[in-house]
Structures are given as C-alpha cells and as structure tokens.
Amino acid sequence: MTIVGLLVLSLHAMSSAAFAETSVSMAENTKPPMQIANQTALKVAVQVNYADTVPNGISKQVMAAKNLYDQYTALGMKPGKDYEIVMVFRADGAQFLLTDEAYDKKVKQSHPKGNPNRAMLDELIKGGVKMYECGVAMRLKGYSPQDILPYSRIVMSGIGALVDFEKSGYLAITP
C-alpha cells in the first residue's frame, strides 16, 4: 500500500512537472525574438563548402553569412570594431567566388547569366567581410587565379585557413 501511494505521488509530481514545462515553453514562443546579446569583439569564420542554392542560384551558405552581417549592421555594430567576418570558400563552395565569365563556363547547374552571388558578395566586401578561396579546390576544379573574383585571397588550403582562423580566436561556423 505504501509503495502504491509513493508511486501515485511520484506520477502526480512528474505530470505536474511536465505540465509546468509545457506551459513555460508555450509562453516562451509568445515573447519577442531574442536579440544578439554579445555585440563586441566577435570574430566569425564562415565556411562555404556546399553547392546548395535557393531557386535564384544564390548559395544558401552565402545567404546565411549575409543574414548575419545584416543582423550586426541593424544593431549598429561596426565592422573591424565590434565584429569581423571572414568567409572561406572551399570544396563545392569554391564556385561562388568565380567571376561571371568563369561561372558561366564552369558551373554545370542551371543558373542565370553570370555568378548570381556576385551582388551579395560585393556588398559583403564593401561592408568589411574578407573572402578566401581554397587553392586545393581551385586545382581540383580547374580554376585559375583569373577565374576568381579580384577581392578574394587565395589560400593554400581552405581547411588549413579555417584551422588558422579558429586558432586566432575566430568562431568557425558552417551554416
């Protein structure tokens, strides 16, 4: 009898806890979206390594980096002072740093004329984002330095660059 009583009490306590947890989580979704709390001394290295695009040909990973940049800008954060963003293009993501002419010749998936990422990349560069192209991917894909947008720096290895950035205090992300 005592064991049954303890069992009933513990089940009641668990269901109350589950109800409390559910009510809290339901209330959480009605609050305004949380804002970025850390707004100074941020260093982010974005790895662009997939060829996934949205229907207009824009890289999903480039778009994610642009969204982060836009959030920082909307908060009034200053590049070089409050944050630094670098992007490392490697593997299949290397194609997104191609010039319009090279993109049309070398990218097999269907896309509008020229590199559809160009306008977004131009804006990121103007906003202080630095871009690096993997030399290994370039060799494997047959890209020459003339095929790459002039504002991007070629690195020996994209993975090596990511390790260096991370060791230098950058948070490496792959959106």
N, C-alpha and C positions, 0 to 999 in steps of 0.2 A: 504494500500500500504506500509506504514511504517513497519507494522507488518510482511508482506511478505518479505520485504527487510531484516529485522533483522533475520527472520527465515533462509533465504538463506545464510546470512553471518555466522550465528551460525553453520549451517550444513557444510559449507565450512571449518570453523575453526575446527570442530570435525573431518572431514575427513582428514584434514592436520595433526592433532594431531595423529590420528590413523595411518596414513602413516608413520609419524616420529617414532612412537613407533615400528611399524613393521620393519622399516629399521634398527633401533637400535638393536632390538632383533635378526634380521638376521645377523647383523655384529658381535654380541656377540659370536655367535656359531663358528666364524672363528678364535677367539682368542685362544691362548694356554690355556690348562686347568688351572684353578686357583689352587694354591698350598695352603697347610695348613698354615695359617697366624700366629696363636698362637702356638709357639713351645716351650714354657716353662711353668712350673707349671700346667700341665694338669693332672687331676685325673678323670679317667673314670671307671664306674662300668657297666659292660655288663651283662644284664640279658639273660640267656639262658633258655627259658621256653617252647619251642616248639620242637616236634619230626620231623619237616620238614628236609629232607635231599636232597642232589643232588643225581643223579643216583649211584654214587660210595659209598653212605652211609654216607658221611660227612655231619654233621649238617650245615645248612645254617647260623645259628647264630654263630657257632664256626668259620666258614669260614669268616664271616664278622669281627669278632674280630681279626682274623689272618691278614686280609687285613689292618685293622687299625694299628696293630703292624708293619706290613711290611712298611706301609707309613711312620710311625715315624722313623723306622730304616733307610729307604732310605734317609731321610732328615738329618741323622746324630744325631738324638735326642737320649739321653741316658736314659734308664730306671732308675727310682729312683732319677734322677736328673731333667730331663725335663718333664717326664711323669710317671704316674703309671696307670696300667690297672689291675683291678680285674674282675673276672668273677664269677657270682652267678648262679649255676645250680639248677633249681627248676622245679616243675611240670613235664611235659613230657620231659623237657630238662635234668632232673636228670640222665637219662640213659647214657648220653655221658661221664660221669665220671666213668663208670663201667670198671672193669678190663676186659681183653679179655675173660676170662673164664665166668665171670658173664654176660657179654654182650651176649655171645653165648647162655646161658641158659635162660636169662630173657627178651631179646628184641625179640618181636614177628615178626616185619617187616623183610623182607629178607635183608640180608647183607652178605658181605664176612666174612670169618672166623675172629673172634676177633672183637675188637672195631675199626672200620675204622677211628675214630677220634684220636686215640692214638698218632700217629706220629706228628700230628699237635699240640696236647695238650702238648706233650713232648717238642716240640720246643718253644712253648709259655712259658712254665715253665722255660726252660733254659734262656729265654730272660727276666725273671723277672716278668712275669704275675703271679698273685696269683689266686687260684681257690678255691671256696667254694661250698659245697654240702648241699642242704636243708634237714634237719633232718625230716621235715614233709613229704616231698616227699619220702624219704627213707622208712619211716614207712608205708605209703600208698602203696608203690610198693613192699614192702617185701625185701628191700636191707639191708644188714648188713654192718658194717664198713669194713669187709674183702672184700666186693664186690666192694669197691670204690678204685680208684687209690690212691696210698700212698701219693702222693704230694698234695692231696686236703684236705682241712679242712672242717669238718662237722660243720654246724651252726644249731642252734635250728630251725630257720625259715628263709627261703630264702627271703621272703618279709621283715621280720624284719631286715635282714642283709642289704638289699637294702636301707631301710629307714636309718639305721645307717650310711651307706656309704654316702648317699646323705647329711645327716646332717653334715657329716665330710668334706664336700666340693667336693665330687665326683659328676660328672655329670652322672646320671643313664640313660642308653640307652637300648632299646630293638630292636636290628636290625631285 
